[in-house]
Amino acid sequence: MSTKFLVTDENPSGYKLEDILMVIRNDILQRATKIMTDNRPESTAVMNNNIRILTIISEGIELAKNSSEILDKAFGPSDPDKPRIGEA
């Protein structure tokens, strides 16, 4: 089973999780700027949701970076022929 977006043995040209999350965070920020001056209740609710989502995504980015650092420190750079952890 191969992933659609993330780097795996079957998908070596995939992305690191933190990179995908950063792109999504930037997209949300760009979209949010379009509604930031709209003071209708619906826009305010959407903006508040976006702020919460951005916080969660930012936490996810930090967790993903931490996981990458743990793997790099414990096992060195990734090898496309052998997973650093888990089953092949």
C-alpha positions, 0 to 999 in steps of 0.5 A: 500500500503506497501513500498518495502524498508522503514519502515512502519506499513506493513513493520516494518523490513524496513529501515530508508531512511537515512540508505538506502541513506548511503549504496547507497553513499558507493556503489557509492564511491567504484565504483568510486574508480575503475575509478578514474585513468582513464583519458579518457573523458568518465570516467571523465564525469562519475566521475563528474556525480558521484560527483554530485550524491554523493553531492545530496545523502549527502544532502538527508541523512541530510534531512532524519536525520533532519526529523527523529529528528523532529519526535522523538522530537515532537512525541517520538519513533515510535510505530509500531501500530500507525503512528506518522504523517499522516494517518494509 
